[in-house]
Amino acid sequence: MPDDPTRPDSPRSLAREPEPYPFVPYRPERLSPERMRARAEEFYARMDQRRSVRHFSADPVPRALIELAIRTASTAPSGAHRQPWTFVAVSDPGIKREIRLAAEAEERETYARRMSDEWREALRPLGTDASKPYLELVPWIVVAFEQRHGVDDDGGKIKHFYVKESVGLACGLFIAAVHTMGLVTLTHTPSPMGFLTKILGRPEHERPFILFPVGYPAADARVPDLQRKSLDEVSAWDPPRGDAARDR
Ligand SMILES: Cc1cc2nc3c(=O)[nH]c(=O)nc-3n(C[C@H](O)[C@H](O)[C@H](O)COP(=O)(O)O)c2cc1C
């Protein structure tokens, strides 16, 4: 008899209804207040040193480090633990060249025609333009793809939840991992990025999310001297409830 997935004992029905996870103890070490503070300060100081870099060296970077950055990214929380991301790592010079040429073609069009005056004004202080030579020079390009849905063994769709939020969090951890190991990257979005799906042969349900060139900074690398918002500007503490705030 053909498998009827609506029957409660059918193998496909069983496959579609996952068992609850077994629960295991979770007891991370409880640190003293002093160590907590010291670790938090150290981590903040390290992350505050991170910068987006647009001048790379061609020095090689071992694949093992890129693997570790991707593993770290993949520890991110995700909607219903679907982990809706694929990180595609490229070191092949021919593919990097293809990516550079396609990215520059899109960026030329963006800078010449697609960009609003407001956007152009916002970018002016950063001094960026359509030229992306580092995409060819850098030892690795890692492209994060968002999976709009998953695919099961029978080719059926698996629903994903909060895809952009989840992939954004994974990318944040990827950036933090790259920075922590002493390498640099750029959060790059040469949009529209459909060319990456084609060049990298990704399936139709995956969309390019962010392109990360990863490597060492060039010896003469420079970054814009920008300031970050203060704690006051980015946070609110025990704010009055909505009505009270409106009446103030
Ligand atoms: C979603 C996103 C897209 C970005 N796209 C680009 C890009 O296409 N090209 C670029 O040069 N920088 C890009 N950036 C980098 C920002 O310009 C940079 O993060 C910002 O100026 C702050 O600098 P910092 O990363 O050194 O702190 C992007 C950043 C984000 C978060």
The ligand as an SDF file (V2000), in Angstrom:
LIG
                    3D

 31 33  0  0  0  0  0  0  0  0999 V2000
   23.8100   45.5740    5.9370 C   0  0  0  0  0  0  0  0  0  0  0  0
   25.0750   46.3200    5.6300 C   0  0  0  0  0  0  0  0  0  0  0  0
   25.4450   46.5240    4.3070 C   0  0  0  0  0  0  0  0  0  0  0  0
   26.6400   47.1780    3.9910 C   0  0  0  0  0  0  0  0  0  0  0  0
   27.0180   47.2950    2.6780 N   0  0  0  0  0  0  0  0  0  0  0  0
   28.2040   47.8460    2.3860 C   0  0  0  0  0  0  0  0  0  0  0  0
   28.6590   47.8720    1.0360 C   0  0  0  0  0  0  0  0  0  0  0  0
   28.0080   47.3620    0.1180 O   0  0  0  0  0  0  0  0  0  0  0  0
   29.8540   48.4550    0.7470 N   0  0  0  0  0  0  0  0  0  0  0  0
   30.6470   48.9840    1.7490 C   0  0  0  0  0  0  0  0  0  0  0  0
   31.7150   49.4890    1.4420 O   0  0  0  0  0  0  0  0  0  0  0  0
   30.2510   48.9390    3.0570 N   0  0  0  0  0  0  0  0  0  0  0  0
   29.0620   48.3850    3.3940 C   0  0  0  0  0  0  0  0  0  0  0  0
   28.6750   48.2920    4.7120 N   0  0  0  0  0  0  0  0  0  0  0  0
   29.6150   48.7040    5.7720 C   0  0  0  0  0  0  0  0  0  0  0  0
   29.2100   49.9950    6.4780 C   0  0  0  0  0  0  0  0  0  0  0  0
   29.4790   51.1040    5.6580 O   0  0  0  0  0  0  0  0  0  0  0  0
   30.0120   50.0730    7.7990 C   0  0  0  0  0  0  0  0  0  0  0  0
   29.6430   48.9980    8.6260 O   0  0  0  0  0  0  0  0  0  0  0  0
   29.7450   51.3760    8.5350 C   0  0  0  0  0  0  0  0  0  0  0  0
   30.2590   52.4610    7.7950 O   0  0  0  0  0  0  0  0  0  0  0  0
   30.3630   51.3770    9.9380 C   0  0  0  0  0  0  0  0  0  0  0  0
   31.7350   51.1480    9.8610 O   0  0  0  0  0  0  0  0  0  0  0  0
   32.4160   49.9940   10.7310 P   0  0  0  0  0  0  0  0  0  0  0  0
   31.8660   48.6770   10.2350 O   0  0  0  0  0  0  0  0  0  0  0  0
   33.8970   50.1400   10.4650 O   0  0  0  0  0  0  0  0  0  0  0  0
   32.0610   50.2020   12.1790 O   0  0  0  0  0  0  0  0  0  0  0  0
   27.4780   47.6640    5.0450 C   0  0  0  0  0  0  0  0  0  0  0  0
   27.0840   47.4400    6.3780 C   0  0  0  0  0  0  0  0  0  0  0  0
   25.9090   46.7820    6.6760 C   0  0  0  0  0  0  0  0  0  0  0  0
   25.5480   46.5350    8.1270 C   0  0  0  0  0  0  0  0  0  0  0  0
  1  2  1  0
  2  3  1  0
  2 30  2  0
  3  4  2  0
  4  5  1  0
  4 28  1  0
  5  6  2  0
  6  7  1  0
  6 13  1  0
  7  8  2  0
  7  9  1  0
  9 10  1  0
 10 11  2  0
 10 12  1  0
 12 13  2  0
 13 14  1  0
 14 15  1  0
 14 28  1  0
 15 16  1  0
 16 17  1  0
 16 18  1  0
 18 19  1  0
 18 20  1  0
 20 21  1  0
 20 22  1  0
 22 23  1  0
 23 24  1  0
 24 25  2  0
 24 26  1  0
 24 27  1  0
 28 29  2  0
 29 30  1  0
 30 31  1  0
M  END
$$$$
